[in-house]
């Protein structure tokens, strides 16, 4: 069982009255202050990554992939929460190639899809190879019919 002792400046963790660790106390709301050595091993591997580094890597594939990576990192409460998603998307270039990943990233951005699963699904189903349906300006918003009076009828 662990015990926590928090003072105005320090947070200490004890196990059976023996101090395991101590941290400087942070009062920043919504920010974590985890020390890298206390992170799970899977998270420690990503500690050396920065949002800038991931976006630059994504931009090396293409501008749309860069935009997608940046959007993923910006939309998360903490950019680090988007690292795994971005790295997974970047790994998809090994399986599908950079050109297809760039096309899938563009489609994901248009659709508002911001995850590895969305991009993988686009690639898996070949949606990156299909041009998105373009909106036709000649398509009326409401049907033309004699019983449809429109807004001018009521004024």
C-alpha positions in Angstrom: 0.0 0.0 0.0 1.3 3.5 -0.9 0.9 6.6 1.1 1.1 10.2 -0.2 2.3 13.2 1.7 1.7 16.5 0.0 3.1 19.8 1.3 2.9 23.2 -0.3 6.1 22.5 -2.4 6.5 18.8 -2.5 4.7 15.5 -3.1 6.2 12.4 -1.5 5.3 8.7 -2.0 5.9 6.2 0.8 5.6 2.4 0.9 5.6 1.0 4.4 7.1 4.2 5.8 10.0 4.2 3.3 10.0 7.1 0.8 9.9 5.8 -2.7 10.1 9.1 -4.5 9.4 12.8 -4.2 8.4 15.4 -6.7 8.2 19.2 -6.8 4.5 20.0 -6.5 2.9 21.6 -9.5 -0.2 23.8 -9.4 -0.8 23.9 -13.1 -4.3 22.7 -13.8 -4.7 20.0 -16.4 -0.9 19.5 -16.7 0.9 16.3 -15.7 4.4 16.3 -14.3 5.3 12.7 -14.6 9.0 11.9 -14.4 10.2 9.8 -17.4 11.6 7.0 -15.1 8.2 6.6 -13.6 6.4 6.2 -16.9 5.5 2.7 -18.2 8.1 1.3 -20.5 5.8 1.7 -23.6 5.5 5.4 -22.8 9.2 5.9 -22.1 10.0 5.0 -25.7 7.9 7.9 -26.8 9.4 10.4 -24.3 12.1 11.4 -26.7 9.5 12.4 -29.3 8.2 15.9 -29.6 5.2 17.2 -31.6 7.5 19.1 -33.9 9.5 16.0 -34.7 6.4 14.0 -35.5 4.9 16.7 -37.7 8.2 17.0 -39.6 8.3 13.3 -40.2 4.7 13.4 -41.4 5.5 16.3 -43.7 8.3 14.2 -45.2 5.6 11.9 -46.5 3.5 14.8 -47.8 1.8 18.1 -46.8 -1.6 16.4 -46.1 0.0 13.8 -43.8 1.7 16.7 -42.0 -1.6 18.5 -41.6 -3.3 15.4 -40.3 -0.5 14.7 -37.7 -0.6 18.4 -36.6 -4.5 18.2 -36.3 -4.3 15.0 -34.2 -1.7 16.6 -31.8 -3.6 19.9 -31.5 -7.0 18.3 -30.8 -5.8 16.1 -27.9 -5.7 17.7 -24.4 -2.0 16.7 -24.2 0.0 16.3 -27.5 1.6 13.2 -26.1 -1.8 11.5 -26.2 -1.7 11.7 -30.0 1.8 10.3 -30.4 0.8 6.7 -30.8 -1.9 7.5 -33.3 0.5 9.6 -35.4 3.3 7.0 -35.2 0.8 4.3 -36.3 -0.3 6.4 -39.2 3.3 7.0 -40.3 4.0 3.2 -40.1 1.1 2.7 -42.6 3.4 4.1 -45.3 5.5 0.9 -45.0 2.5 -1.2 -45.9 0.6 1.0 -48.3 3.3 3.4 -49.6 3.7 7.2 -49.2 1.5 8.2 -52.1 -1.5 6.2 -50.8 -1.0 7.4 -47.2 -0.9 11.0 -48.5 -4.1 10.5 -50.3 -5.7 8.8 -47.3 -4.6 11.7 -45.1 -6.2 14.2 -47.4 -9.5 12.2 -47.3 -9.3 11.9 -43.5 -8.8 15.6 -43.1 -11.8 16.3 -45.4 -14.0 13.9 -43.4 -12.8 15.2 -40.0 -11.3 11.8 -39.2 -8.4 12.1 -36.7 -7.3 8.7 -35.8 -5.1 5.7 -36.8 -8.2 3.5 -37.2 -9.9 6.0 -39.6 -6.8 6.2 -41.9 -6.2 2.5 -41.8 -9.8 1.9 -42.8 -9.6 4.3 -45.7 -6.5 2.5 -46.9 -7.8 -1.0 -46.3 -11.0 -0.3 -48.2 -9.2 1.6 -51.0 -11.1 4.8 -50.4 -7.9 6.7 -51.0 -8.1 5.7 -54.6 -11.7 7.0 -55.1 -12.1 10.8 -55.7 -14.4 12.3 -53.1 -17.9 13.1 -54.5 -17.9 16.8 -55.4 -20.8 19.0 -54.4 -22.8 20.0 -57.4 -23.9 23.7 -57.4 -26.8 22.9 -59.6 -28.3 20.5 -57.1 -31.3 22.2 -55.5 -31.4 22.2 -51.7 -35.1 21.4 -51.7 -37.2 19.6 -54.3 -39.0 21.7 -57.0 -42.7 20.9 -56.8 -45.9 22.9 -57.0 -46.8 22.1 -53.4 -43.5 23.4 -52.1 -44.1 27.1 -51.6 -40.8 28.3 -50.2 -40.1 31.1 -47.7 -41.4 33.9 -49.9 -44.9 32.5 -49.8 -45.3 33.3 -46.1 -44.2 37.0 -46.2 
